[in-house]
Structure formats: C-alpha cells, structure tokens
C-alpha cells in the first residue's frame, strides 16, 4: 500500500517522540496548488478502521486510492529538509511537492 523509507521512518519516529504521541496520521485533503494536499497530525490511538503502516503511520482507508504504491522518503540537506512523496498515482504535482492531482 505505502512504503516508508528508512530516512522518513527515522524522522517520523523522532516527531512522534518529540510530540508525545504514538502515531502520525497522513490524510489527503482537497486544496493546494495542484488539487490535493497531504495533511499531517499526531494521534495516541488508532481507530478500528485505520490502516497502520510500520506501527507508526495511520491512514484512513478512504485515502488509500490516492496513496496506494506511494513511497514516503525524507530529504535533509544544506538547502532544507522535507518529506518526499513519490506517488505513482499523481498525474502532476506542484513545484514544492506537497500537492498533487489525480
């Protein structure tokens, strides 16, 4: 469904500990310059319907069609740090990579 690469997993683990939560939730919301955007939040508990990836990331099944096959990576270099969404379902994306169209 979704693959979390090592650098992203390390960053998500750090963020959950820093925020005192067990999980990070990834959602897809309408908006952004390309039509859809990724939205983050923290959670203590998963719901009965949540998909759980690597006991770290929560996804509501309604977003599965938008992210199936996606690889989540994290880039940290001298020019900045950000999550990288390698989403094969995205027909296009904005320049910053945080919004996409299907």
Gaussian input, Z-matrix of N, CA and C with variables (Angstrom, degrees):
# hf/3-21g

backbone

0 1
 N
 C     1     B1
 C     2     B2     1     A1
 N     3     B3     2     A2     1     D1
 C     4     B4     3     A3     2     D2
 C     5     B5     4     A4     3     D3
 N     6     B6     5     A5     4     D4
 C     7     B7     6     A6     5     D5
 C     8     B8     7     A7     6     D6
 N     9     B9     8     A8     7     D7
 C    10    B10     9     A9     8     D8
 C    11    B11    10    A10     9     D9
 N    12    B12    11    A11    10    D10
 C    13    B13    12    A12    11    D11
 C    14    B14    13    A13    12    D12
 N    15    B15    14    A14    13    D13
 C    16    B16    15    A15    14    D14
 C    17    B17    16    A16    15    D15
 N    18    B18    17    A17    16    D16
 C    19    B19    18    A18    17    D17
 C    20    B20    19    A19    18    D18
 N    21    B21    20    A20    19    D19
 C    22    B22    21    A21    20    D20
 C    23    B23    22    A22    21    D21
 N    24    B24    23    A23    22    D22
 C    25    B25    24    A24    23    D23
 C    26    B26    25    A25    24    D24
 N    27    B27    26    A26    25    D25
 C    28    B28    27    A27    26    D26
 C    29    B29    28    A28    27    D27
 N    30    B30    29    A29    28    D28
 C    31    B31    30    A30    29    D29
 C    32    B32    31    A31    30    D30
 N    33    B33    32    A32    31    D31
 C    34    B34    33    A33    32    D32
 C    35    B35    34    A34    33    D33
 N    36    B36    35    A35    34    D34
 C    37    B37    36    A36    35    D35
 C    38    B38    37    A37    36    D36
 N    39    B39    38    A38    37    D37
 C    40    B40    39    A39    38    D38
 C    41    B41    40    A40    39    D39
 N    42    B42    41    A41    40    D40
 C    43    B43    42    A42    41    D41
 C    44    B44    43    A43    42    D42
 N    45    B45    44    A44    43    D43
 C    46    B46    45    A45    44    D44
 C    47    B47    46    A46    45    D45
 N    48    B48    47    A47    46    D46
 C    49    B49    48    A48    47    D47
 C    50    B50    49    A49    48    D48
 N    51    B51    50    A50    49    D49
 C    52    B52    51    A51    50    D50
 C    53    B53    52    A52    51    D51
 N    54    B54    53    A53    52    D52
 C    55    B55    54    A54    53    D53
 C    56    B56    55    A55    54    D54
 N    57    B57    56    A56    55    D55
 C    58    B58    57    A57    56    D56
 C    59    B59    58    A58    57    D57
 N    60    B60    59    A59    58    D58
 C    61    B61    60    A60    59    D59
 C    62    B62    61    A61    60    D60
 N    63    B63    62    A62    61    D61
 C    64    B64    63    A63    62    D62
 C    65    B65    64    A64    63    D63
 N    66    B66    65    A65    64    D64
 C    67    B67    66    A66    65    D65
 C    68    B68    67    A67    66    D66
 N    69    B69    68    A68    67    D67
 C    70    B70    69    A69    68    D68
 C    71    B71    70    A70    69    D69
 N    72    B72    71    A71    70    D70
 C    73    B73    72    A72    71    D71
 C    74    B74    73    A73    72    D72
 N    75    B75    74    A74    73    D73
 C    76    B76    75    A75    74    D74
 C    77    B77    76    A76    75    D75
 N    78    B78    77    A77    76    D76
 C    79    B79    78    A78    77    D77
 C    80    B80    79    A79    78    D78
 N    81    B81    80    A80    79    D79
 C    82    B82    81    A81    80    D80
 C    83    B83    82    A82    81    D81
 N    84    B84    83    A83    82    D82
 C    85    B85    84    A84    83    D83
 C    86    B86    85    A85    84    D84
 N    87    B87    86    A86    85    D85
 C    88    B88    87    A87    86    D86
 C    89    B89    88    A88    87    D87
 N    90    B90    89    A89    88    D88
 C    91    B91    90    A90    89    D89
 C    92    B92    91    A91    90    D90
 N    93    B93    92    A92    91    D91
 C    94    B94    93    A93    92    D92
 C    95    B95    94    A94    93    D93
 N    96    B96    95    A95    94    D94
 C    97    B97    96    A96    95    D95
 C    98    B98    97    A97    96    D96
 N    99    B99    98    A98    97    D97
 C   100   B100    99    A99    98    D98
 C   101   B101   100   A100    99    D99
 N   102   B102   101   A101   100   D100
 C   103   B103   102   A102   101   D101
 C   104   B104   103   A103   102   D102
 N   105   B105   104   A104   103   D103
 C   106   B106   105   A105   104   D104
 C   107   B107   106   A106   105   D105
 N   108   B108   107   A107   106   D106
 C   109   B109   108   A108   107   D107
 C   110   B110   109   A109   108   D108
 N   111   B111   110   A110   109   D109
 C   112   B112   111   A111   110   D110
 C   113   B113   112   A112   111   D111
 N   114   B114   113   A113   112   D112
 C   115   B115   114   A114   113   D113
 C   116   B116   115   A115   114   D114
 N   117   B117   116   A116   115   D115
 C   118   B118   117   A117   116   D116
 C   119   B119   118   A118   117   D117
 N   120   B120   119   A119   118   D118
 C   121   B121   120   A120   119   D119
 C   122   B122   121   A121   120   D120
 N   123   B123   122   A122   121   D121
 C   124   B124   123   A123   122   D122
 C   125   B125   124   A124   123   D123
 N   126   B126   125   A125   124   D124
 C   127   B127   126   A126   125   D125
 C   128   B128   127   A127   126   D126
 N   129   B129   128   A128   127   D127
 C   130   B130   129   A129   128   D128
 C   131   B131   130   A130   129   D129
 N   132   B132   131   A131   130   D130
 C   133   B133   132   A132   131   D131
 C   134   B134   133   A133   132   D132
 N   135   B135   134   A134   133   D133
 C   136   B136   135   A135   134   D134
 C   137   B137   136   A136   135   D135
 N   138   B138   137   A137   136   D136
 C   139   B139   138   A138   137   D137
 C   140   B140   139   A139   138   D138
 N   141   B141   140   A140   139   D139
 C   142   B142   141   A141   140   D140
 C   143   B143   142   A142   141   D141
 N   144   B144   143   A143   142   D142
 C   145   B145   144   A144   143   D143
 C   146   B146   145   A145   144   D144
 N   147   B147   146   A146   145   D145
 C   148   B148   147   A147   146   D146
 C   149   B149   148   A148   147   D147
 N   150   B150   149   A149   148   D148
 C   151   B151   150   A150   149   D149
 C   152   B152   151   A151   150   D150
 N   153   B153   152   A152   151   D151
 C   154   B154   153   A153   152   D152
 C   155   B155   154   A154   153   D153
 N   156   B156   155   A155   154   D154
 C   157   B157   156   A156   155   D155
 C   158   B158   157   A157   156   D156
 N   159   B159   158   A158   157   D157
 C   160   B160   159   A159   158   D158
 C   161   B161   160   A160   159   D159
 N   162   B162   161   A161   160   D160
 C   163   B163   162   A162   161   D161
 C   164   B164   163   A163   162   D162
 N   165   B165   164   A164   163   D163
 C   166   B166   165   A165   164   D164
 C   167   B167   166   A166   165   D165
 N   168   B168   167   A167   166   D166
 C   169   B169   168   A168   167   D167
 C   170   B170   169   A169   168   D168
 N   171   B171   170   A170   169   D169
 C   172   B172   171   A171   170   D170
 C   173   B173   172   A172   171   D171
 N   174   B174   173   A173   172   D172
 C   175   B175   174   A174   173   D173
 C   176   B176   175   A175   174   D174
 N   177   B177   176   A176   175   D175
 C   178   B178   177   A177   176   D176
 C   179   B179   178   A178   177   D177
 N   180   B180   179   A179   178   D178
 C   181   B181   180   A180   179   D179
 C   182   B182   181   A181   180   D180
 N   183   B183   182   A182   181   D181
 C   184   B184   183   A183   182   D182
 C   185   B185   184   A184   183   D183
 N   186   B186   185   A185   184   D184
 C   187   B187   186   A186   185   D185
 C   188   B188   187   A187   186   D186
 N   189   B189   188   A188   187   D187
 C   190   B190   189   A189   188   D188
 C   191   B191   190   A190   189   D189
 N   192   B192   191   A191   190   D190
 C   193   B193   192   A192   191   D191
 C   194   B194   193   A193   192   D192
 N   195   B195   194   A194   193   D193
 C   196   B196   195   A195   194   D194
 C   197   B197   196   A196   195   D195
 N   198   B198   197   A197   196   D196
 C   199   B199   198   A198   197   D197
 C   200   B200   199   A199   198   D198
 N   201   B201   200   A200   199   D199
 C   202   B202   201   A201   200   D200
 C   203   B203   202   A202   201   D201
 N   204   B204   203   A203   202   D202
 C   205   B205   204   A204   203   D203
 C   206   B206   205   A205   204   D204
 N   207   B207   206   A206   205   D205
 C   208   B208   207   A207   206   D206
 C   209   B209   208   A208   207   D207
 N   210   B210   209   A209   208   D208
 C   211   B211   210   A210   209   D209
 C   212   B212   211   A211   210   D210
 N   213   B213   212   A212   211   D211
 C   214   B214   213   A213   212   D212
 C   215   B215   214   A214   213   D213
 N   216   B216   215   A215   214   D214
 C   217   B217   216   A216   215   D215
 C   218   B218   217   A217   216   D216
 N   219   B219   218   A218   217   D217
 C   220   B220   219   A219   218   D218
 C   221   B221   220   A220   219   D219
 N   222   B222   221   A221   220   D220
 C   223   B223   222   A222   221   D221
 C   224   B224   223   A223   222   D222
 N   225   B225   224   A224   223   D223
 C   226   B226   225   A225   224   D224
 C   227   B227   226   A226   225   D225
 N   228   B228   227   A227   226   D226
 C   229   B229   228   A228   227   D227
 C   230   B230   229   A229   228   D228
 N   231   B231   230   A230   229   D229
 C   232   B232   231   A231   230   D230
 C   233   B233   232   A232   231   D231
 N   234   B234   233   A233   232   D232
 C   235   B235   234   A234   233   D233
 C   236   B236   235   A235   234   D234
 N   237   B237   236   A236   235   D235
 C   238   B238   237   A237   236   D236
 C   239   B239   238   A238   237   D237
 N   240   B240   239   A239   238   D238
 C   241   B241   240   A240   239   D239
 C   242   B242   241   A241   240   D240
 N   243   B243   242   A242   241   D241
 C   244   B244   243   A243   242   D242
 C   245   B245   244   A244   243   D243
 N   246   B246   245   A245   244   D244
 C   247   B247   246   A246   245   D245
 C   248   B248   247   A247   246   D246
 N   249   B249   248   A248   247   D247
 C   250   B250   249   A249   248   D248
 C   251   B251   250   A250   249   D249
 N   252   B252   251   A251   250   D250
 C   253   B253   252   A252   251   D251
 C   254   B254   253   A253   252   D252
 N   255   B255   254   A254   253   D253
 C   256   B256   255   A255   254   D254
 C   257   B257   256   A256   255   D255
 N   258   B258   257   A257   256   D256
 C   259   B259   258   A258   257   D257
 C   260   B260   259   A259   258   D258
 N   261   B261   260   A260   259   D259
 C   262   B262   261   A261   260   D260
 C   263   B263   262   A262   261   D261
 N   264   B264   263   A263   262   D262
 C   265   B265   264   A264   263   D263
 C   266   B266   265   A265   264   D264
 N   267   B267   266   A266   265   D265
 C   268   B268   267   A267   266   D266
 C   269   B269   268   A268   267   D267
 N   270   B270   269   A269   268   D268
 C   271   B271   270   A270   269   D269
 C   272   B272   271   A271   270   D270
 N   273   B273   272   A272   271   D271
 C   274   B274   273   A273   272   D272
 C   275   B275   274   A274   273   D273
 N   276   B276   275   A275   274   D274
 C   277   B277   276   A276   275   D275
 C   278   B278   277   A277   276   D276
 N   279   B279   278   A278   277   D277
 C   280   B280   279   A279   278   D278
 C   281   B281   280   A280   279   D279
 N   282   B282   281   A281   280   D280
 C   283   B283   282   A282   281   D281
 C   284   B284   283   A283   282   D282
 N   285   B285   284   A284   283   D283
 C   286   B286   285   A285   284   D284
 C   287   B287   286   A286   285   D285
 N   288   B288   287   A287   286   D286
 C   289   B289   288   A288   287   D287
 C   290   B290   289   A289   288   D288
 N   291   B291   290   A290   289   D289
 C   292   B292   291   A291   290   D290
 C   293   B293   292   A292   291   D291
 N   294   B294   293   A293   292   D292
 C   295   B295   294   A294   293   D293
 C   296   B296   295   A295   294   D294
 N   297   B297   296   A296   295   D295
 C   298   B298   297   A297   296   D296
 C   299   B299   298   A298   297   D297
 N   300   B300   299   A299   298   D298
 C   301   B301   300   A300   299   D299
 C   302   B302   301   A301   300   D300
 N   303   B303   302   A302   301   D301
 C   304   B304   303   A303   302   D302
 C   305   B305   304   A304   303   D303

   B1=1.4476
   B2=1.5239
   B3=1.3216
   B4=1.4564
   B5=1.5226
   B6=1.3101
   B7=1.4611
   B8=1.5249
   B9=1.3118
   B10=1.4623
   B11=1.5239
   B12=1.3235
   B13=1.4590
   B14=1.5264
   B15=1.3325
   B16=1.4621
   B17=1.5303
   B18=1.3279
   B19=1.4744
   B20=1.5289
   B21=1.3272
   B22=1.4702
   B23=1.5222
   B24=1.3176
   B25=1.4622
   B26=1.5279
   B27=1.3290
   B28=1.4665
   B29=1.5289
   B30=1.3352
   B31=1.4694
   B32=1.5265
   B33=1.3327
   B34=1.4645
   B35=1.5246
   B36=1.3297
   B37=1.4629
   B38=1.5284
   B39=1.3214
   B40=1.4673
   B41=1.5349
   B42=1.3280
   B43=1.4651
   B44=1.5239
   B45=1.3365
   B46=1.4654
   B47=1.5289
   B48=1.3096
   B49=1.4685
   B50=1.5168
   B51=1.3232
   B52=1.4617
   B53=1.5331
   B54=1.3282
   B55=1.4626
   B56=1.5217
   B57=1.3299
   B58=1.4539
   B59=1.5169
   B60=1.3138
   B61=1.4688
   B62=1.5239
   B63=1.3259
   B64=1.4667
   B65=1.5284
   B66=1.3434
   B67=1.4603
   B68=1.5287
   B69=1.3255
   B70=1.4557
   B71=1.5220
   B72=1.3270
   B73=1.4630
   B74=1.5275
   B75=1.3344
   B76=1.4577
   B77=1.5231
   B78=1.3225
   B79=1.4603
   B80=1.5228
   B81=1.3152
   B82=1.4580
   B83=1.5207
   B84=1.3112
   B85=1.4632
   B86=1.5224
   B87=1.3125
   B88=1.4547
   B89=1.5117
   B90=1.3239
   B91=1.4584
   B92=1.5088
   B93=1.2860
   B94=1.4511
   B95=1.5230
   B96=1.2891
   B97=1.4606
   B98=1.5273
   B99=1.3361
   B100=1.4701
   B101=1.5293
   B102=1.3322
   B103=1.4587
   B104=1.5197
   B105=1.3308
   B106=1.4623
   B107=1.5217
   B108=1.3281
   B109=1.4557
   B110=1.5147
   B111=1.3047
   B112=1.4635
   B113=1.5222
   B114=1.3180
   B115=1.4575
   B116=1.5248
   B117=1.3083
   B118=1.4690
   B119=1.5172
   B120=1.3321
   B121=1.4625
   B122=1.5294
   B123=1.3188
   B124=1.4590
   B125=1.5215
   B126=1.3279
   B127=1.4660
   B128=1.5266
   B129=1.3242
   B130=1.4665
   B131=1.5198
   B132=1.3457
   B133=1.4668
   B134=1.5117
   B135=1.3295
   B136=1.4641
   B137=1.5199
   B138=1.3249
   B139=1.4621
   B140=1.5278
   B141=1.3224
   B142=1.4675
   B143=1.5203
   B144=1.3165
   B145=1.4578
   B146=1.5324
   B147=1.3327
   B148=1.4621
   B149=1.5201
   B150=1.3207
   B151=1.4533
   B152=1.5218
   B153=1.3326
   B154=1.4625
   B155=1.5211
   B156=1.3231
   B157=1.4588
   B158=1.5218
   B159=1.3286
   B160=1.4726
   B161=1.5273
   B162=1.3276
   B163=1.4625
   B164=1.5324
   B165=1.3518
   B166=1.4590
   B167=1.5237
   B168=1.3200
   B169=1.4615
   B170=1.5186
   B171=1.3352
   B172=1.4567
   B173=1.5198
   B174=1.3426
   B175=1.4622
   B176=1.5149
   B177=1.3076
   B178=1.4590
   B179=1.5290
   B180=1.3391
   B181=1.4713
   B182=1.5309
   B183=1.3279
   B184=1.4659
   B185=1.5282
   B186=1.3373
   B187=1.4636
   B188=1.5274
   B189=1.3222
   B190=1.4604
   B191=1.5271
   B192=1.3260
   B193=1.4628
   B194=1.5276
   B195=1.3255
   B196=1.4574
   B197=1.5263
   B198=1.3235
   B199=1.4709
   B200=1.5321
   B201=1.3241
   B202=1.4627
   B203=1.5350
   B204=1.3144
   B205=1.4583
   B206=1.5159
   B207=1.3244
   B208=1.4586
   B209=1.5255
   B210=1.3247
   B211=1.4578
   B212=1.5216
   B213=1.3120
   B214=1.4593
   B215=1.5230
   B216=1.3164
   B217=1.4544
   B218=1.5274
   B219=1.3236
   B220=1.4570
   B221=1.5105
   B222=1.3096
   B223=1.4628
   B224=1.5166
   B225=1.3100
   B226=1.4625
   B227=1.5159
   B228=1.3249
   B229=1.4541
   B230=1.5233
   B231=1.2996
   B232=1.4588
   B233=1.5353
   B234=1.3315
   B235=1.4592
   B236=1.5280
   B237=1.3265
   B238=1.4562
   B239=1.5190
   B240=1.3084
   B241=1.4669
   B242=1.5194
   B243=1.3354
   B244=1.4563
   B245=1.5287
   B246=1.3273
   B247=1.4548
   B248=1.5250
   B249=1.3243
   B250=1.4588
   B251=1.5231
   B252=1.3353
   B253=1.4565
   B254=1.5236
   B255=1.3219
   B256=1.4575
   B257=1.5186
   B258=1.3467
   B259=1.4560
   B260=1.5332
   B261=1.3450
   B262=1.4655
   B263=1.5279
   B264=1.3205
   B265=1.4667
   B266=1.5215
   B267=1.3209
   B268=1.4628
   B269=1.5255
   B270=1.3146
   B271=1.4689
   B272=1.5214
   B273=1.3234
   B274=1.4538
   B275=1.5215
   B276=1.3145
   B277=1.4575
   B278=1.5164
   B279=1.3166
   B280=1.4563
   B281=1.5292
   B282=1.2930
   B283=1.4512
   B284=1.5096
   B285=1.3255
   B286=1.4620
   B287=1.5280
   B288=1.3379
   B289=1.4695
   B290=1.5021
   B291=1.3256
   B292=1.4588
   B293=1.5261
   B294=1.3354
   B295=1.4612
   B296=1.5191
   B297=1.3395
   B298=1.4611
   B299=1.5138
   B300=1.3257
   B301=1.4611
   B302=1.5203
   B303=1.3198
   B304=1.4726
   B305=1.5152
   A1=110.07
   A2=118.86
   A3=124.17
   A4=107.40
   A5=116.38
   A6=121.28
   A7=109.03
   A8=115.69
   A9=121.10
   A10=107.04
   A11=116.34
   A12=120.59
   A13=110.03
   A14=116.14
   A15=121.79
   A16=114.55
   A17=117.69
   A18=119.33
   A19=111.21
   A20=116.77
   A21=120.19
   A22=110.45
   A23=116.67
   A24=120.17
   A25=110.40
   A26=116.92
   A27=120.72
   A28=110.80
   A29=116.41
   A30=120.08
   A31=111.45
   A32=117.16
   A33=120.45
   A34=111.28
   A35=116.79
   A36=121.01
   A37=110.23
   A38=116.26
   A39=120.65
   A40=110.78
   A41=116.75
   A42=120.69
   A43=112.69
   A44=117.63
   A45=119.28
   A46=110.20
   A47=116.73
   A48=119.82
   A49=111.04
   A50=116.86
   A51=121.76
   A52=111.69
   A53=116.95
   A54=121.75
   A55=113.52
   A56=116.93
   A57=121.44
   A58=114.57
   A59=117.41
   A60=122.55
   A61=110.08
   A62=115.77
   A63=120.74
   A64=112.38
   A65=116.62
   A66=120.76
   A67=112.10
   A68=113.39
   A69=122.68
   A70=106.03
   A71=116.86
   A72=121.00
   A73=108.57
   A74=115.70
   A75=122.07
   A76=108.13
   A77=115.51
   A78=121.81
   A79=108.94
   A80=115.76
   A81=122.31
   A82=106.74
   A83=115.69
   A84=121.46
   A85=109.56
   A86=115.86
   A87=120.06
   A88=109.59
   A89=116.00
   A90=120.06
   A91=111.45
   A92=116.26
   A93=121.02
   A94=109.49
   A95=116.93
   A96=119.85
   A97=112.78
   A98=118.89
   A99=120.66
   A100=113.09
   A101=119.47
   A102=121.10
   A103=115.12
   A104=117.45
   A105=122.62
   A106=108.28
   A107=115.59
   A108=120.13
   A109=110.81
   A110=116.83
   A111=122.88
   A112=107.93
   A113=115.83
   A114=121.57
   A115=108.73
   A116=116.92
   A117=122.92
   A118=110.87
   A119=115.18
   A120=121.47
   A121=107.85
   A122=116.49
   A123=122.00
   A124=109.38
   A125=116.30
   A126=121.94
   A127=109.53
   A128=115.13
   A129=120.58
   A130=111.99
   A131=115.50
   A132=120.19
   A133=110.91
   A134=114.81
   A135=121.17
   A136=108.56
   A137=116.68
   A138=120.68
   A139=108.26
   A140=116.03
   A141=120.74
   A142=112.56
   A143=117.66
   A144=120.54
   A145=113.36
   A146=118.79
   A147=121.29
   A148=112.84
   A149=114.93
   A150=121.54
   A151=105.68
   A152=117.17
   A153=121.48
   A154=108.18
   A155=116.44
   A156=122.46
   A157=108.20
   A158=116.16
   A159=123.18
   A160=113.18
   A161=117.68
   A162=123.54
   A163=111.42
   A164=115.14
   A165=120.79
   A166=112.82
   A167=116.24
   A168=121.81
   A169=110.35
   A170=116.17
   A171=121.93
   A172=109.86
   A173=114.94
   A174=121.56
   A175=109.05
   A176=116.33
   A177=120.39
   A178=106.39
   A179=118.46
   A180=120.74
   A181=114.21
   A182=119.09
   A183=118.97
   A184=112.21
   A185=117.68
   A186=121.18
   A187=112.85
   A188=117.11
   A189=120.97
   A190=112.52
   A191=117.67
   A192=120.14
   A193=111.97
   A194=118.20
   A195=121.44
   A196=112.74
   A197=117.20
   A198=119.26
   A199=113.54
   A200=118.70
   A201=120.12
   A202=109.83
   A203=115.70
   A204=121.82
   A205=114.80
   A206=117.96
   A207=121.55
   A208=111.73
   A209=115.58
   A210=122.43
   A211=107.72
   A212=115.64
   A213=121.54
   A214=107.98
   A215=116.02
   A216=121.46
   A217=108.60
   A218=116.56
   A219=122.07
   A220=108.19
   A221=115.81
   A222=122.31
   A223=108.60
   A224=115.95
   A225=121.57
   A226=107.33
   A227=116.39
   A228=120.15
   A229=110.09
   A230=116.54
   A231=121.81
   A232=112.35
   A233=117.80
   A234=121.26
   A235=113.80
   A236=117.71
   A237=120.25
   A238=111.93
   A239=114.37
   A240=121.17
   A241=108.51
   A242=116.16
   A243=120.19
   A244=110.32
   A245=114.41
   A246=119.97
   A247=108.40
   A248=115.66
   A249=122.21
   A250=107.47
   A251=115.88
   A252=122.82
   A253=108.75
   A254=117.59
   A255=122.08
   A256=107.05
   A257=115.17
   A258=121.93
   A259=109.97
   A260=117.80
   A261=120.09
   A262=113.35
   A263=118.51
   A264=122.66
   A265=112.72
   A266=116.71
   A267=120.99
   A268=109.82
   A269=115.71
   A270=121.15
   A271=110.25
   A272=116.55
   A273=122.14
   A274=107.91
   A275=115.56
   A276=119.97
   A277=108.90
   A278=115.26
   A279=119.77
   A280=109.21
   A281=116.20
   A282=120.90
   A283=114.54
   A284=117.36
   A285=119.46
   A286=112.65
   A287=117.58
   A288=121.16
   A289=115.70
   A290=119.05
   A291=119.82
   A292=113.82
   A293=117.17
   A294=118.96
   A295=108.72
   A296=114.62
   A297=119.75
   A298=110.11
   A299=115.81
   A300=121.21
   A301=108.46
   A302=115.18
   A303=121.90
   A304=108.24
   D1=-63.57
   D2=179.49
   D3=-141.39
   D4=136.33
   D5=179.34
   D6=-110.89
   D7=128.35
   D8=175.50
   D9=-100.51
   D10=114.19
   D11=179.39
   D12=-74.95
   D13=161.79
   D14=-170.24
   D15=-54.59
   D16=-45.63
   D17=-178.62
   D18=-64.47
   D19=-38.48
   D20=177.72
   D21=-68.10
   D22=-40.12
   D23=179.34
   D24=-62.66
   D25=-42.85
   D26=178.18
   D27=-61.31
   D28=-43.03
   D29=-178.80
   D30=-67.93
   D31=-42.86
   D32=178.18
   D33=-62.69
   D34=-40.70
   D35=177.62
   D36=-61.74
   D37=-44.26
   D38=177.57
   D39=-60.30
   D40=-45.13
   D41=-178.05
   D42=-65.51
   D43=-38.47
   D44=178.77
   D45=-65.50
   D46=-42.51
   D47=178.50
   D48=-65.23
   D49=-43.35
   D50=-179.44
   D51=-62.28
   D52=-31.98
   D53=-178.45
   D54=-100.23
   D55=4.52
   D56=176.22
   D57=64.72
   D58=32.83
   D59=-178.94
   D60=-123.51
   D61=159.27
   D62=-179.98
   D63=-84.93
   D64=-35.36
   D65=-172.59
   D66=-128.70
   D67=158.15
   D68=166.14
   D69=-109.92
   D70=136.14
   D71=177.54
   D72=-106.08
   D73=131.26
   D74=174.74
   D75=-110.59
   D76=125.02
   D77=179.53
   D78=-124.68
   D79=164.71
   D80=174.43
   D81=-117.13
   D82=126.33
   D83=-178.47
   D84=-122.70
   D85=149.26
   D86=172.67
   D87=-68.94
   D88=140.19
   D89=178.92
   D90=133.09
   D91=-166.17
   D92=-176.16
   D93=77.83
   D94=169.60
   D95=-175.44
   D96=-75.01
   D97=-12.27
   D98=-179.63
   D99=-111.04
   D100=-1.96
   D101=175.83
   D102=121.73
   D103=-44.00
   D104=178.21
   D105=-130.22
   D106=150.76
   D107=177.41
   D108=-134.91
   D109=156.15
   D110=175.65
   D111=-86.95
   D112=140.82
   D113=-178.17
   D114=-129.32
   D115=134.56
   D116=-177.63
   D117=-112.32
   D118=147.26
   D119=169.46
   D120=-155.21
   D121=170.57
   D122=178.65
   D123=-113.05
   D124=147.30
   D125=-178.86
   D126=-138.58
   D127=150.29
   D128=172.75
   D129=-89.54
   D130=-31.96
   D131=-175.15
   D132=-134.15
   D133=148.76
   D134=172.54
   D135=-87.20
   D136=151.53
   D137=173.19
   D138=-87.80
   D139=169.92
   D140=179.22
   D141=-61.70
   D142=-29.11
   D143=-176.41
   D144=-92.76
   D145=-11.60
   D146=-176.90
   D147=-62.00
   D148=141.74
   D149=167.27
   D150=-90.14
   D151=132.78
   D152=-177.41
   D153=-114.09
   D154=123.43
   D155=-179.23
   D156=-108.79
   D157=121.73
   D158=177.01
   D159=55.14
   D160=31.42
   D161=-179.76
   D162=49.20
   D163=36.68
   D164=-173.90
   D165=-143.24
   D166=-38.95
   D167=-172.98
   D168=-116.50
   D169=129.99
   D170=178.33
   D171=-103.29
   D172=139.21
   D173=176.03
   D174=-135.24
   D175=133.33
   D176=171.48
   D177=-77.01
   D178=134.13
   D179=-178.28
   D180=-57.24
   D181=-20.86
   D182=179.35
   D183=-66.44
   D184=-18.57
   D185=179.33
   D186=-95.43
   D187=-4.32
   D188=-175.19
   D189=-55.83
   D190=-40.84
   D191=-177.74
   D192=-64.75
   D193=-23.07
   D194=179.51
   D195=-83.81
   D196=-24.95
   D197=-171.99
   D198=-120.32
   D199=1.55
   D200=-177.52
   D201=-59.00
   D202=130.03
   D203=-179.07
   D204=84.75
   D205=-1.23
   D206=-177.55
   D207=-72.37
   D208=146.06
   D209=170.32
   D210=-110.56
   D211=129.43
   D212=177.67
   D213=-103.87
   D214=122.48
   D215=-179.80
   D216=-124.76
   D217=173.66
   D218=177.72
   D219=-136.75
   D220=130.32
   D221=-178.74
   D222=-115.90
   D223=129.51
   D224=178.94
   D225=-136.42
   D226=109.49
   D227=178.14
   D228=-140.96
   D229=-174.16
   D230=-174.50
   D231=-61.03
   D232=-23.94
   D233=-177.77
   D234=-93.86
   D235=-1.60
   D236=177.35
   D237=141.95
   D238=176.96
   D239=-179.05
   D240=-134.05
   D241=140.64
   D242=178.24
   D243=-166.36
   D244=159.90
   D245=172.72
   D246=-77.68
   D247=144.69
   D248=179.63
   D249=-116.28
   D250=123.15
   D251=-178.34
   D252=-102.37
   D253=103.00
   D254=175.84
   D255=-92.72
   D256=88.16
   D257=-170.82
   D258=-107.63
   D259=109.56
   D260=-178.94
   D261=-69.11
   D262=-13.87
   D263=179.76
   D264=-83.63
   D265=-18.34
   D266=-177.33
   D267=-74.41
   D268=122.67
   D269=176.64
   D270=-78.30
   D271=-30.59
   D272=176.06
   D273=-155.55
   D274=163.56
   D275=176.88
   D276=-145.28
   D277=164.44
   D278=178.94
   D279=-77.96
   D280=170.97
   D281=-178.45
   D282=-62.41
   D283=-32.27
   D284=-178.92
   D285=-85.19
   D286=-10.66
   D287=175.77
   D288=81.53
   D289=9.15
   D290=-178.47
   D291=-101.21
   D292=-5.94
   D293=173.33
   D294=-133.70
   D295=157.85
   D296=-172.64
   D297=-152.21
   D298=167.19
   D299=174.42
   D300=-125.07
   D301=153.33
   D302=-179.02
   D303=-110.29

